[in-house]
């Protein structure tokens, strides 16, 4: 499957919303094609390079499909879009087209069936509820009831102030249980650092 890529300094997770401002010709064309064909594009985290100008030199091999759910012209005249994370993918091969758009051959990653939350997840669920009260998070409309372990793992991985490297590692993990265990560990480390 060939997927156009938008390399960013951020990591998108399934079921998470991201607002983007589009102004480069290659990406305006890409968004126009995606909307006409009802398809998504891939968001990958930049490892080396910039978001604007020359194509990113290196980006993470694991990314997330972005589906356009809303768009409007911003007061500054630029195109604003809201995307929602869909399927995770692994980049097999990528090439830069003459218009400087990067297109990749990707494999979709398996998503396990959603598992219900249990008592052991209560602290993490409470943290996620607290995060969704932040005005910037509330503006993304990510405050609906949680579906289960995948939703909790994805939203916490997305919303917590972790490094891009940590977020890419979390996105690459196969199961939500693994993701939640790593998040718990990272939060305990953070707590330890704050208390020391």
N, C-alpha and C positions, 0 to 999 in steps of 0.2 A: 504493500500500500504506500503510495507517495503522498506525503503530507507537507504543505508549506509550513515553515517554521518562523516563529517570532522569538528570537533570543532576547531575554530580559534579565535584569538584575534581581529577579524575584523567582519564586518557585510556586507554581499553581498546583493545587490539589483537587481531586474529584469533589464535586458538590460544593465548591467554594467559589465565591464571586470576586471578580477583579475588574476595576474600572481602568480603561486605557484611553490615552489621547493619541490619535493617529494623524501623522502629518507627512511622513515620507511617502513619495510616489509609489514605491514598491509595495508598501503595506496598505496604502489606500486601494491599489489594484487588487491585492490579495483579499482584503475585506469585501470588496465589491464582488469578486468571484465567489467567495464563500457564501455570501448572502444570496446570490443568484442561484447557486447550486444547493443551498441548504446544507452546506458542509461546515466542518470546523477546521481549525488550524492548530498547530502544535506550539505550546509554550515551553521553551527550554531555558535553563538558567545559564547565564554567561559565566564561563570560567576565566576567560581571557579575552579582552576586547571591550568595545563600547556598544551601547544600545543604538546610538545614532551614527550615521555615516557609513564607514566601511563595514562589511559583514563581520560579525564576531569571529575571532580567530579560533576560539575553542569554547564549546558549551557542553553541559552535562549530557550523558548518553540516555538518561531517563527523563522523560517529560510527561506533560499532561495535555490532552486534547482540550481546546477551548471552543465552546459553542457560543455564538453571539446571541444574547437574549434581549438586548436593547441597544439603541443608538440614538444620538441626537447631536445637533450642532452646538458646540460650546460657545459661550459669550465671546471667546477669543477667535471665533471663526473656524476652529479646528473640529475634526470629527471626534466625538466621544463615544466609546462603546463600552458596554458591560458584557463580560463573558462569564460563563460558568464552566468550571472544570468538569470534564467528562471522563474518558478512559485514559489510563496510563499507557505509555508506550516506551519501547526501547529503540533508539536510532541504530540502524544497521549501517547505512551509508548515507552521506549527505553531499550535496553539490550546490555551488552557487551559480545561479542562472545569469544570463547576460544583464538582466535588469537588477542584479545584485540581491535578488530574493534567494534565500536558502531553502532548498527542498530536500526532504529526507525520505529514504525508504525505511519504514518503521514496522515493528512487530507489536501488536497489541498485547498487553500483559493481562493475564487472567485475574479476575477479581473474585475473591471468595464470597459466598453467600453472606448476607448481613446477619450478624449474631446479636441477640438482645443484650442490653447493658445489665450488669449485675451489681450487687452491693459493693464489690471491690472497686468499681469505677466511679463511685459517688463523688470522691474528692475531685477527680478529673472533670466530671460532669458539672460540678459546682464551679470549677475554675472557668470552664467554657461559658457557663451562664453569666459569670461576672464579666468575661471578655466581651460578650455580645451586648452588654449595656454601654460599652464605650461608644460615643457618638459616631466615630469613624467606622466601627464595625456595624453598628445599627444602620448606618446609611447604605451598607451593602445588602441589607435585607437578609442577613444570615442568622436571624434570631428565632426561626421556627423550631418546633420541638425536634429533638434529636431522634434519628431513626434507629441507631444502634451503634455497635463498636466501630464500624468503618467510618460513619459520619463523625463520631467523637474524635477518632484518631486523626482523620483528615483535617477537621476544623482546628483542632489544637495545634497540629503540625504547621498549619497555615498561619494561624493568628499569633502564636507565641513568638517573642523576639529572639529567635534562634539564628545562627549563622546560615548563610546560603548552603554551605557544605553540609551542615546538620540536616537542613530541610531536604536536600537532594538524597541524603542517606535514608531519611524517613520515607520519602516517596518511593525509593527502590525496594523497601521491605515488602515481602509478599503478603503477609497477613496483618490485619488490624491489631491482633493480639500482640504481635511483635512490636508494632508501631507504638501501642499504648505502653508496653513495658519499657521501651527506650525513652519515651516521653517522661514516664514516672522517674526513671533514672536521671534524666537531664534536669528535671525539676528538683530532685533531691540534691543534686550537685549544686544547682543554683542557690538553693536554700542554705546549703553548707557554706557556700562562698559569701552569702549575705551575713551569715551569723559569725563568720570568722573575722 
